[in-house]
Amino acid sequence: MAVPKRKMSRSNTRHRRSQWKAVAPSLVTCANPACQSKHLPHRACPECNQYGSRADRREVR
């Protein structure tokens, strides 16, 4: 296992950690003209169960 030779300073540690940012997910508008809700890209719409221009085959329970 790799072991650091020297202690990393507080400044260097904080500079490194400052790059870990939380990013809000980008949302897309549903392709269904009747729905037009926002959902994650490359996922079926949770409102109308449509993926892109074609409807989802699953039943909603």
PDB file of N, CA, C and O in Angstrom:
ATOM      1  N   MET A   1       0.837  -1.181   0.000  1.00  0.00           N
ATOM      2  CA  MET A   1       0.000   0.000   0.000  1.00  0.00           C
ATOM      3  C   MET A   1       0.883   1.246   0.000  1.00  0.00           C
ATOM      4  O   MET A   1       1.904   1.281   0.688  1.00  0.00           O
ATOM      5  N   ALA A   2       0.503   2.254  -0.757  1.00  0.00           N
ATOM      6  CA  ALA A   2       1.294   3.478  -0.850  1.00  0.00           C
ATOM      7  C   ALA A   2       1.121   4.313   0.417  1.00  0.00           C
ATOM      8  O   ALA A   2       0.012   4.517   0.910  1.00  0.00           O
ATOM      9  N   VAL A   3       2.262   4.788   0.924  1.00  0.00           N
ATOM     10  CA  VAL A   3       2.256   5.620   2.122  1.00  0.00           C
ATOM     11  C   VAL A   3       2.936   6.933   1.763  1.00  0.00           C
ATOM     12  O   VAL A   3       4.020   6.917   1.179  1.00  0.00           O
ATOM     13  N   PRO A   4       2.321   8.085   2.101  1.00  0.00           N
ATOM     14  CA  PRO A   4       2.948   9.360   1.767  1.00  0.00           C
ATOM     15  C   PRO A   4       4.257   9.566   2.521  1.00  0.00           C
ATOM     16  O   PRO A   4       4.369   9.192   3.688  1.00  0.00           O
ATOM     17  N   LYS A   5       5.251  10.162   1.854  1.00  0.00           N
ATOM     18  CA  LYS A   5       6.552  10.430   2.489  1.00  0.00           C
ATOM     19  C   LYS A   5       6.435  11.526   3.532  1.00  0.00           C
ATOM     20  O   LYS A   5       7.038  11.441   4.601  1.00  0.00           O
ATOM     21  N   ARG A   6       5.646  12.569   3.217  1.00  0.00           N
ATOM     22  CA  ARG A   6       5.544  13.715   4.116  1.00  0.00           C
ATOM     23  C   ARG A   6       4.083  14.055   4.378  1.00  0.00           C
ATOM     24  O   ARG A   6       3.187  13.691   3.616  1.00  0.00           O
ATOM     25  N   LYS A   7       3.878  14.755   5.465  1.00  0.00           N
ATOM     26  CA  LYS A   7       2.530  15.203   5.814  1.00  0.00           C
ATOM     27  C   LYS A   7       2.097  16.288   4.828  1.00  0.00           C
ATOM     28  O   LYS A   7       2.876  17.184   4.501  1.00  0.00           O
ATOM     29  N   MET A   8       0.868  16.202   4.363  1.00  0.00           N
ATOM     30  CA  MET A   8       0.347  17.236   3.474  1.00  0.00           C
ATOM     31  C   MET A   8      -0.151  18.401   4.324  1.00  0.00           C
ATOM     32  O   MET A   8      -0.892  18.205   5.287  1.00  0.00           O
ATOM     33  N   SER A   9       0.265  19.623   3.957  1.00  0.00           N
ATOM     34  CA  SER A   9      -0.101  20.799   4.733  1.00  0.00           C
ATOM     35  C   SER A   9      -1.609  21.060   4.665  1.00  0.00           C
ATOM     36  O   SER A   9      -2.289  20.577   3.759  1.00  0.00           O
ATOM     37  N   ARG A  10      -2.117  21.818   5.618  1.00  0.00           N
ATOM     38  CA  ARG A  10      -3.549  22.173   5.624  1.00  0.00           C
ATOM     39  C   ARG A  10      -3.926  22.920   4.356  1.00  0.00           C
ATOM     40  O   ARG A  10      -4.986  22.683   3.775  1.00  0.00           O
ATOM     41  N   SER A  11      -3.051  23.823   3.933  1.00  0.00           N
ATOM     42  CA  SER A  11      -3.326  24.618   2.741  1.00  0.00           C
ATOM     43  C   SER A  11      -3.462  23.717   1.511  1.00  0.00           C
ATOM     44  O   SER A  11      -4.408  23.856   0.736  1.00  0.00           O
ATOM     45  N   ASN A  12      -2.521  22.802   1.338  1.00  0.00           N
ATOM     46  CA  ASN A  12      -2.578  21.910   0.178  1.00  0.00           C
ATOM     47  C   ASN A  12      -3.792  20.988   0.253  1.00  0.00           C
ATOM     48  O   ASN A  12      -4.426  20.713  -0.766  1.00  0.00           O
ATOM     49  N   THR A  13      -4.114  20.513   1.442  1.00  0.00           N
ATOM     50  CA  THR A  13      -5.277  19.645   1.618  1.00  0.00           C
ATOM     51  C   THR A  13      -6.548  20.384   1.243  1.00  0.00           C
ATOM     52  O   THR A  13      -7.403  19.842   0.541  1.00  0.00           O
ATOM     53  N   ARG A  14      -6.674  21.613   1.707  1.00  0.00           N
ATOM     54  CA  ARG A  14      -7.878  22.394   1.432  1.00  0.00           C
ATOM     55  C   ARG A  14      -7.970  22.791  -0.044  1.00  0.00           C
ATOM     56  O   ARG A  14      -9.066  22.837  -0.602  1.00  0.00           O
ATOM     57  N   HIS A  15      -6.839  23.076  -0.674  1.00  0.00           N
ATOM     58  CA  HIS A  15      -6.856  23.380  -2.110  1.00  0.00           C
ATOM     59  C   HIS A  15      -7.305  22.162  -2.901  1.00  0.00           C
ATOM     60  O   HIS A  15      -8.061  22.292  -3.864  1.00  0.00           O
ATOM     61  N   ARG A  16      -6.850  20.986  -2.507  1.00  0.00           N
ATOM     62  CA  ARG A  16      -7.233  19.757  -3.191  1.00  0.00           C
ATOM     63  C   ARG A  16      -8.717  19.490  -2.989  1.00  0.00           C
ATOM     64  O   ARG A  16      -9.414  19.140  -3.942  1.00  0.00           O
ATOM     65  N   ARG A  17      -9.206  19.649  -1.779  1.00  0.00           N
ATOM     66  CA  ARG A  17     -10.611  19.367  -1.482  1.00  0.00           C
ATOM     67  C   ARG A  17     -11.563  20.385  -2.088  1.00  0.00           C
ATOM     68  O   ARG A  17     -12.741  20.088  -2.287  1.00  0.00           O
ATOM     69  N   SER A  18     -11.069  21.580  -2.383  1.00  0.00           N
ATOM     70  CA  SER A  18     -11.950  22.618  -2.936  1.00  0.00           C
ATOM     71  C   SER A  18     -12.428  22.255  -4.336  1.00  0.00           C
ATOM     72  O   SER A  18     -13.402  22.831  -4.821  1.00  0.00           O
ATOM     73  N   GLN A  19     -11.758  21.309  -4.995  1.00  0.00           N
ATOM     74  CA  GLN A  19     -12.158  20.901  -6.342  1.00  0.00           C
ATOM     75  C   GLN A  19     -13.323  19.918  -6.322  1.00  0.00           C
ATOM     76  O   GLN A  19     -13.944  19.676  -7.357  1.00  0.00           O
ATOM     77  N   TRP A  20     -13.629  19.346  -5.148  1.00  0.00           N
ATOM     78  CA  TRP A  20     -14.758  18.410  -5.034  1.00  0.00           C
ATOM     79  C   TRP A  20     -16.018  19.222  -4.855  1.00  0.00           C
ATOM     80  O   TRP A  20     -16.361  19.607  -3.737  1.00  0.00           O
ATOM     81  N   LYS A  21     -16.714  19.486  -5.951  1.00  0.00           N
ATOM     82  CA  LYS A  21     -17.918  20.313  -5.889  1.00  0.00           C
ATOM     83  C   LYS A  21     -19.142  19.470  -6.199  1.00  0.00           C
ATOM     84  O   LYS A  21     -19.082  18.535  -6.998  1.00  0.00           O
ATOM     85  N   ALA A  22     -20.227  19.803  -5.571  1.00  0.00           N
ATOM     86  CA  ALA A  22     -21.504  19.177  -5.904  1.00  0.00           C
ATOM     87  C   ALA A  22     -22.091  19.947  -7.089  1.00  0.00           C
ATOM     88  O   ALA A  22     -22.164  21.175  -7.061  1.00  0.00           O
ATOM     89  N   VAL A  23     -22.501  19.228  -8.113  1.00  0.00           N
ATOM     90  CA  VAL A  23     -23.062  19.860  -9.306  1.00  0.00           C
ATOM     91  C   VAL A  23     -24.519  19.449  -9.435  1.00  0.00           C
ATOM     92  O   VAL A  23     -24.855  18.270  -9.323  1.00  0.00           O
ATOM     93  N   ALA A  24     -25.374  20.423  -9.669  1.00  0.00           N
ATOM     94  CA  ALA A  24     -26.791  20.121  -9.860  1.00  0.00           C
ATOM     95  C   ALA A  24     -26.963  19.344 -11.160  1.00  0.00           C
ATOM     96  O   ALA A  24     -26.346  19.693 -12.167  1.00  0.00           O
ATOM     97  N   PRO A  25     -27.790  18.297 -11.159  1.00  0.00           N
ATOM     98  CA  PRO A  25     -27.961  17.507 -12.383  1.00  0.00           C
ATOM     99  C   PRO A  25     -28.672  18.321 -13.457  1.00  0.00           C
ATOM    100  O   PRO A  25     -29.564  19.117 -13.165  1.00  0.00           O
ATOM    101  N   SER A  26     -28.261  18.109 -14.703  1.00  0.00           N
ATOM    102  CA  SER A  26     -28.916  18.804 -15.809  1.00  0.00           C
ATOM    103  C   SER A  26     -30.215  18.071 -16.140  1.00  0.00           C
ATOM    104  O   SER A  26     -30.243  16.842 -16.204  1.00  0.00           O
ATOM    105  N   LEU A  27     -31.273  18.822 -16.346  1.00  0.00           N
ATOM    106  CA  LEU A  27     -32.583  18.248 -16.649  1.00  0.00           C
ATOM    107  C   LEU A  27     -32.970  18.582 -18.074  1.00  0.00           C
ATOM    108  O   LEU A  27     -32.582  19.620 -18.609  1.00  0.00           O
ATOM    109  N   VAL A  28     -33.734  17.698 -18.680  1.00  0.00           N
ATOM    110  CA  VAL A  28     -34.243  17.921 -20.037  1.00  0.00           C
ATOM    111  C   VAL A  28     -35.768  17.912 -19.995  1.00  0.00           C
ATOM    112  O   VAL A  28     -36.370  17.362 -19.073  1.00  0.00           O
ATOM    113  N   THR A  29     -36.376  18.518 -20.986  1.00  0.00           N
ATOM    114  CA  THR A  29     -37.831  18.555 -21.083  1.00  0.00           C
ATOM    115  C   THR A  29     -38.315  17.285 -21.768  1.00  0.00           C
ATOM    116  O   THR A  29     -37.694  16.807 -22.717  1.00  0.00           O
ATOM    117  N   CYS A  30     -39.410  16.749 -21.291  1.00  0.00           N
ATOM    118  CA  CYS A  30     -39.991  15.528 -21.854  1.00  0.00           C
ATOM    119  C   CYS A  30     -40.389  15.760 -23.309  1.00  0.00           C
ATOM    120  O   CYS A  30     -40.881  16.830 -23.668  1.00  0.00           O
ATOM    121  N   ALA A  31     -40.167  14.734 -24.146  1.00  0.00           N
ATOM    122  CA  ALA A  31     -40.488  14.837 -25.577  1.00  0.00           C
ATOM    123  C   ALA A  31     -41.988  14.777 -25.838  1.00  0.00           C
ATOM    124  O   ALA A  31     -42.448  15.178 -26.907  1.00  0.00           O
ATOM    125  N   ASN A  32     -42.758  14.278 -24.865  1.00  0.00           N
ATOM    126  CA  ASN A  32     -44.205  14.191 -25.013  1.00  0.00           C
ATOM    127  C   ASN A  32     -44.791  15.596 -24.943  1.00  0.00           C
ATOM    128  O   ASN A  32     -44.633  16.260 -23.918  1.00  0.00           O
ATOM    129  N   PRO A  33     -45.459  16.076 -25.985  1.00  0.00           N
ATOM    130  CA  PRO A  33     -45.991  17.443 -25.949  1.00  0.00           C
ATOM    131  C   PRO A  33     -47.052  17.652 -24.877  1.00  0.00           C
ATOM    132  O   PRO A  33     -47.241  18.777 -24.417  1.00  0.00           O
ATOM    133  N   ALA A  34     -47.746  16.598 -24.471  1.00  0.00           N
ATOM    134  CA  ALA A  34     -48.771  16.735 -23.441  1.00  0.00           C
ATOM    135  C   ALA A  34     -48.158  16.800 -22.045  1.00  0.00           C
ATOM    136  O   ALA A  34     -48.786  17.326 -21.126  1.00  0.00           O
ATOM    137  N   CYS A  35     -46.952  16.279 -21.867  1.00  0.00           N
ATOM    138  CA  CYS A  35     -46.325  16.194 -20.539  1.00  0.00           C
ATOM    139  C   CYS A  35     -45.449  17.423 -20.251  1.00  0.00           C
ATOM    140  O   CYS A  35     -45.736  18.193 -19.334  1.00  0.00           O
ATOM    141  N   GLN A  36     -44.384  17.601 -21.038  1.00  0.00           N
ATOM    142  CA  GLN A  36     -43.452  18.725 -20.915  1.00  0.00           C
ATOM    143  C   GLN A  36     -42.839  18.878 -19.523  1.00  0.00           C
ATOM    144  O   GLN A  36     -42.473  19.988 -19.139  1.00  0.00           O
ATOM    145  N   SER A  37     -42.718  17.783 -18.752  1.00  0.00           N
ATOM    146  CA  SER A  37     -42.089  17.869 -17.440  1.00  0.00           C
ATOM    147  C   SER A  37     -40.581  17.684 -17.578  1.00  0.00           C
ATOM    148  O   SER A  37     -40.106  17.218 -18.614  1.00  0.00           O
ATOM    149  N   LYS A  38     -39.827  18.046 -16.544  1.00  0.00           N
ATOM    150  CA  LYS A  38     -38.372  17.923 -16.539  1.00  0.00           C
ATOM    151  C   LYS A  38     -37.980  16.569 -15.953  1.00  0.00           C
ATOM    152  O   LYS A  38     -38.574  16.108 -14.977  1.00  0.00           O
ATOM    153  N   HIS A  39     -36.963  15.930 -16.564  1.00  0.00           N
ATOM    154  CA  HIS A  39     -36.438  14.670 -16.035  1.00  0.00           C
ATOM    155  C   HIS A  39     -34.968  14.549 -16.405  1.00  0.00           C
ATOM    156  O   HIS A  39     -34.465  15.339 -17.204  1.00  0.00           O
ATOM    157  N   LEU A  40     -34.271  13.568 -15.833  1.00  0.00           N
ATOM    158  CA  LEU A  40     -32.860  13.348 -16.120  1.00  0.00           C
ATOM    159  C   LEU A  40     -32.697  12.864 -17.555  1.00  0.00           C
ATOM    160  O   LEU A  40     -33.545  12.128 -18.058  1.00  0.00           O
ATOM    161  N   PRO A  41     -31.613  13.271 -18.221  1.00  0.00           N
ATOM    162  CA  PRO A  41     -31.410  12.813 -19.591  1.00  0.00           C
ATOM    163  C   PRO A  41     -31.128  11.311 -19.642  1.00  0.00           C
ATOM    164  O   PRO A  41     -30.570  10.754 -18.697  1.00  0.00           O
ATOM    165  N   HIS A  42     -31.505  10.662 -20.725  1.00  0.00           N
ATOM    166  CA  HIS A  42     -31.320   9.224 -20.954  1.00  0.00           C
ATOM    167  C   HIS A  42     -32.069   8.377 -19.937  1.00  0.00           C
ATOM    168  O   HIS A  42     -31.639   7.269 -19.616  1.00  0.00           O
ATOM    169  N   ARG A  43     -33.186   8.889 -19.427  1.00  0.00           N
ATOM    170  CA  ARG A  43     -34.056   8.156 -18.510  1.00  0.00           C
ATOM    171  C   ARG A  43     -35.491   8.336 -18.981  1.00  0.00           C
ATOM    172  O   ARG A  43     -35.814   9.324 -19.639  1.00  0.00           O
ATOM    173  N   ALA A  44     -36.351   7.378 -18.642  1.00  0.00           N
ATOM    174  CA  ALA A  44     -37.770   7.518 -18.966  1.00  0.00           C
ATOM    175  C   ALA A  44     -38.372   8.596 -18.070  1.00  0.00           C
ATOM    176  O   ALA A  44     -37.963   8.765 -16.921  1.00  0.00           O
ATOM    177  N   CYS A  45     -39.327   9.305 -18.598  1.00  0.00           N
ATOM    178  CA  CYS A  45     -39.993  10.367 -17.842  1.00  0.00           C
ATOM    179  C   CYS A  45     -40.799   9.729 -16.710  1.00  0.00           C
ATOM    180  O   CYS A  45     -41.584   8.818 -16.975  1.00  0.00           O
ATOM    181  N   PRO A  46     -40.638  10.169 -15.459  1.00  0.00           N
ATOM    182  CA  PRO A  46     -41.400   9.575 -14.359  1.00  0.00           C
ATOM    183  C   PRO A  46     -42.889   9.913 -14.397  1.00  0.00           C
ATOM    184  O   PRO A  46     -43.694   9.212 -13.783  1.00  0.00           O
ATOM    185  N   GLU A  47     -43.269  10.980 -15.112  1.00  0.00           N
ATOM    186  CA  GLU A  47     -44.668  11.385 -15.165  1.00  0.00           C
ATOM    187  C   GLU A  47     -45.464  10.551 -16.178  1.00  0.00           C
ATOM    188  O   GLU A  47     -46.526  10.020 -15.851  1.00  0.00           O
ATOM    189  N   CYS A  48     -44.946  10.439 -17.410  1.00  0.00           N
ATOM    190  CA  CYS A  48     -45.706   9.777 -18.468  1.00  0.00           C
ATOM    191  C   CYS A  48     -45.062   8.460 -18.928  1.00  0.00           C
ATOM    192  O   CYS A  48     -45.610   7.793 -19.805  1.00  0.00           O
ATOM    193  N   ASN A  49     -43.928   8.077 -18.364  1.00  0.00           N
ATOM    194  CA  ASN A  49     -43.206   6.838 -18.704  1.00  0.00           C
ATOM    195  C   ASN A  49     -42.822   6.763 -20.173  1.00  0.00           C
ATOM    196  O   ASN A  49     -42.837   5.680 -20.758  1.00  0.00           O
ATOM    197  N   GLN A  50     -42.484   7.879 -20.769  1.00  0.00           N
ATOM    198  CA  GLN A  50     -42.060   7.894 -22.162  1.00  0.00           C
ATOM    199  C   GLN A  50     -40.563   8.118 -22.205  1.00  0.00           C
ATOM    200  O   GLN A  50     -40.030   8.957 -21.480  1.00  0.00           O
ATOM    201  N   TYR A  51     -39.872   7.347 -23.077  1.00  0.00           N
ATOM    202  CA  TYR A  51     -38.429   7.514 -23.262  1.00  0.00           C
ATOM    203  C   TYR A  51     -38.202   8.082 -24.651  1.00  0.00           C
ATOM    204  O   TYR A  51     -38.399   7.383 -25.646  1.00  0.00           O
ATOM    205  N   GLY A  52     -37.796   9.323 -24.731  1.00  0.00           N
ATOM    206  CA  GLY A  52     -37.582   9.963 -26.024  1.00  0.00           C
ATOM    207  C   GLY A  52     -38.896  10.105 -26.767  1.00  0.00           C
ATOM    208  O   GLY A  52     -39.875  10.625 -26.230  1.00  0.00           O
ATOM    209  N   SER A  53     -38.909   9.639 -28.006  1.00  0.00           N
ATOM    210  CA  SER A  53     -40.123   9.787 -28.812  1.00  0.00           C
ATOM    211  C   SER A  53     -41.021   8.560 -28.749  1.00  0.00           C
ATOM    212  O   SER A  53     -42.090   8.550 -29.360  1.00  0.00           O
ATOM    213  N   ARG A  54     -40.602   7.513 -28.013  1.00  0.00           N
ATOM    214  CA  ARG A  54     -41.442   6.311 -27.944  1.00  0.00           C
ATOM    215  C   ARG A  54     -41.900   6.062 -26.513  1.00  0.00           C
ATOM    216  O   ARG A  54     -41.192   6.388 -25.560  1.00  0.00           O
ATOM    217  N   ALA A  55     -43.076   5.488 -26.369  1.00  0.00           N
ATOM    218  CA  ALA A  55     -43.667   5.218 -25.056  1.00  0.00           C
ATOM    219  C   ALA A  55     -42.989   4.025 -24.403  1.00  0.00           C
ATOM    220  O   ALA A  55     -42.502   3.130 -25.095  1.00  0.00           O
ATOM    221  N   ASP A  56     -42.954   4.006 -23.080  1.00  0.00           N
ATOM    222  CA  ASP A  56     -42.375   2.890 -22.331  1.00  0.00           C
ATOM    223  C   ASP A  56     -43.355   1.735 -22.324  1.00  0.00           C
ATOM    224  O   ASP A  56     -44.565   1.950 -22.255  1.00  0.00           O
ATOM    225  N   ARG A  57     -42.852   0.511 -22.395  1.00  0.00           N
ATOM    226  CA  ARG A  57     -43.723  -0.669 -22.435  1.00  0.00           C
ATOM    227  C   ARG A  57     -44.149  -1.134 -21.042  1.00  0.00           C
ATOM    228  O   ARG A  57     -45.051  -1.963 -20.918  1.00  0.00           O
ATOM    229  N   ARG A  58     -43.514  -0.613 -20.002  1.00  0.00           N
ATOM    230  CA  ARG A  58     -43.823  -1.060 -18.644  1.00  0.00           C
ATOM    231  C   ARG A  58     -45.148  -0.474 -18.153  1.00  0.00           C
ATOM    232  O   ARG A  58     -45.550   0.618 -18.553  1.00  0.00           O
ATOM    233  N   GLU A  59     -45.805  -1.219 -17.287  1.00  0.00           N
ATOM    234  CA  GLU A  59     -47.023  -0.737 -16.651  1.00  0.00           C
ATOM    235  C   GLU A  59     -46.642   0.063 -15.395  1.00  0.00           C
ATOM    236  O   GLU A  59     -45.679  -0.281 -14.710  1.00  0.00           O
ATOM    237  N   VAL A  60     -47.372   1.096 -15.105  1.00  0.00           N
ATOM    238  CA  VAL A  60     -47.149   1.884 -13.898  1.00  0.00           C
ATOM    239  C   VAL A  60     -48.025   1.340 -12.794  1.00  0.00           C
ATOM    240  O   VAL A  60     -49.234   1.188 -12.970  1.00  0.00           O
ATOM    241  N   ARG A  61     -47.422   1.047 -11.661  1.00  0.00           N
ATOM    242  CA  ARG A  61     -48.207   0.509 -10.546  1.00  0.00           C
ATOM    243  C   ARG A  61     -48.331   1.509  -9.439  1.00  0.00           C
ATOM    244  O   ARG A  61     -48.959   1.227  -8.419  1.00  0.00           O
TER     245      ARG A  61
END
